[in-house]
Structure formats: structure tokens, C-alpha cells
Amino acid sequence: MTDWKKQYALQEDILQYIRETVEKYDMYRKVRFEHKVKTLRWNKGRNEWDVLVENMKTGNTFTKSYDFV
């Protein structure tokens, strides 16, 4: 961000920037709310991160793999 109001941005400015960016790139559909990351493990064979995630409502866990985290 190059047009901050101050050298050290205020919380409200940062939050607005995050919201605008999420909207611009349609990121809400990719975000999982009410989930938490339990573990991250680098898989050398696949060059990916294996991420163990817990659904905080149900307690169910699942693993997904990603190129970056």
C-alpha cells in the first residue's frame, strides 16, 4: 500500500485494506472460518505443505496439501 494516511498505519486503515483486497480478488470463497490449523509439515517428496485442520464447530479434522502457507 503506497497511499497510507500515516507512516505507521492505523488499525482501521489496515482493516480497510484487507477488506478491499479480499473483495477485489474474491478471496472470501476460499477462506475457512471457524477452523484452525493443528499442524504444518513439509513434505519433501511432493514439495508441499501438509496442513492438518480442525473444524472448531464439529471437532472433525482433515488434511490438505498446499504449495505455500
Contacts in CASP RR format, 6 or more apart in sequence:
PFRMAT RR
TARGET T0000
AUTHOR 0000-0000-0000
METHOD contacts of the structure
MODEL  1
MTDWKKQYALQEDILQYIRETVEKYDMYRKVRFEHKVKTLRWNKGRNEWD
VLVENMKTGNTFTKSYDFV
1 9 0 8 1.000
1 17 0 8 1.000
4 13 0 8 1.000
5 13 0 8 1.000
6 13 0 8 1.000
9 17 0 8 1.000
21 27 0 8 1.000
22 28 0 8 1.000
22 31 0 8 1.000
32 53 0 8 1.000
34 55 0 8 1.000
34 56 0 8 1.000
34 57 0 8 1.000
35 53 0 8 1.000
35 54 0 8 1.000
35 55 0 8 1.000
35 56 0 8 1.000
36 53 0 8 1.000
36 54 0 8 1.000
36 56 0 8 1.000
37 51 0 8 1.000
37 52 0 8 1.000
37 53 0 8 1.000
38 52 0 8 1.000
38 53 0 8 1.000
38 54 0 8 1.000
38 61 0 8 1.000
39 51 0 8 1.000
39 52 0 8 1.000
40 49 0 8 1.000
40 50 0 8 1.000
40 51 0 8 1.000
40 52 0 8 1.000
40 69 0 8 1.000
41 49 0 8 1.000
41 50 0 8 1.000
41 52 0 8 1.000
42 48 0 8 1.000
42 49 0 8 1.000
42 50 0 8 1.000
43 49 0 8 1.000
43 50 0 8 1.000
43 65 0 8 1.000
46 65 0 8 1.000
47 67 0 8 1.000
48 65 0 8 1.000
48 66 0 8 1.000
48 67 0 8 1.000
49 65 0 8 1.000
49 66 0 8 1.000
49 67 0 8 1.000
49 68 0 8 1.000
49 69 0 8 1.000
50 63 0 8 1.000
50 64 0 8 1.000
50 65 0 8 1.000
51 63 0 8 1.000
51 64 0 8 1.000
51 65 0 8 1.000
51 66 0 8 1.000
51 69 0 8 1.000
52 61 0 8 1.000
52 62 0 8 1.000
52 63 0 8 1.000
53 61 0 8 1.000
53 62 0 8 1.000
53 63 0 8 1.000
53 64 0 8 1.000
54 60 0 8 1.000
54 61 0 8 1.000
55 61 0 8 1.000
55 62 0 8 1.000
END
